[in-house]
Amino acid sequence: MLEIKGDYLEGGGQIIRTALALSILTGKQFTIADIRKGRAQPGLKEQHLQTVRVAAKLCNANVQGDNLHSTNLSFAPRKITNTNLEVNISTAGSTALVLQSLLIAGTQNNLNIHIKGGGTWNTNASSIIYFQKVLIPIMQKINYNVNIEAINQGFYPKGGAELKVTTKKAILSDLNLVSRGKLISLNCFSHASGYLKKRNVAERQSEAVKKILSEYSKDIIVRNEYFHSLSPGSGILLTAEFENTILGFDVVGEKRNTAEQVGHEAAIGLKKQLDSKATVDEFMSDQLLPYMALAKGNSKIKINELTKHAETNIWLIKQFLNIDFSIKNKIINIKLKE
């Protein structure tokens, strides 16, 4: 039985999401204490709780502590028999964070996932379109195919998203991303709810982007879209597509910020990624690590800096898998221990 410290380093929900996925794949039981100890509201929030419960359904796990605000959890996986999964999120909690765990488990299982409720745009979490336009294309490079259909978008405070997701089990190949190659295109996906169409929020977000990123390309591909949603809201994803990789940066709109401020923040964020020379953006490095650790052979990615999220994930992965991590000249190298 692995005993995991829930307050290690970054100390967030990522620890429990990665632990659940690797527990399912390895069959290793774990207990975790002090879940999200340093957060304003410690313990399991709604999206964490639903992740635990759907993970338990997938592998018929014996679970203790799966309650809202619980700071301790015990998880003992058993045989996987249910690959058609329903997830219901009663808040605007992040659907992407729920998927972070399930997509790792999906590397060895053909999953059909239906999520109702929650948000597709959230603070402190990747957007669903970031998964669709950045994460999934990179995972395809290691032979892992995922499809995410966003039926409804969800914004704070009501949420109301709906997603249909499928995964196809695969033998993961190694990932070697140490060179970007040439820049192919810059892309802007500016989203807003229909409530904000009269105020041209999507257009104003993207116009702010073009003013800042014109030094990299005069032909930024812009897609302004409006969606039906239960609550008004907006968000923007910028991507830089290279020959060998994709970088992304997304920002969710908030009441205190104008549409122009949202676009400006996103543009400055992507500019930082472009200037870094890294082959993965700052949000991607920690998310890729579990897949790289599960892949055959040696995998390498070039980062700008080792984030607390990435450092935490490295620490956690090593508890479940017999893996060596090394970092030199901003390149993370992963290989099986000899």
Sequence and secondary structure as in RCSB ss.txt:
>XXXX:A:sequence
MLEIKGDYLEGGGQIIRTALALSILTGKQFTIADIRKGRAQPGLKEQHLQTVRVAAKLCNANVQGDNLHSTNLSF
APRKITNTNLEVNISTAGSTALVLQSLLIAGTQNNLNIHIKGGGTWNTNASSIIYFQKVLIPIMQKINYNVNIEA
INQGFYPKGGAELKVTTKKAILSDLNLVSRGKLISLNCFSHASGYLKKRNVAERQSEAVKKILSEYSKDIIVRNE
YFHSLSPGSGILLTAEFENTILGFDVVGEKRNTAEQVGHEAAIGLKKQLDSKATVDEFMSDQLLPYMALAKGNSK
IKINELTKHAETNIWLIKQFLNIDFSIKNKIINIKLKE
>XXXX:A:secstr
 EEEETTSTT SHHHHHHHHHHHHHH   EEEESTTTTSSS S  HHHHHHHHHHHHHHT EEE  STT   EEE
E       EEEEEEEEEEEHHHHHHHHHHHGGGS  EEEEEEEESS TTS  HHHIIIIIHHHHHTTT EEEEEE
EE  BTTTB  EEEEEEE       EES   SEEEEEEEEEEEGGGGGGTHHHHHHHHHHHHHTTT S  EEEEE
EE  SS  EEEEEEEEESS EEEEEEE  TTS HHHHHHHHHHHHHHHHHH  SS TTHHHHHHHHHHHSSS EE
EE SS  HHHHHHHHHHHHHS EEEEEETTEEEEEE  
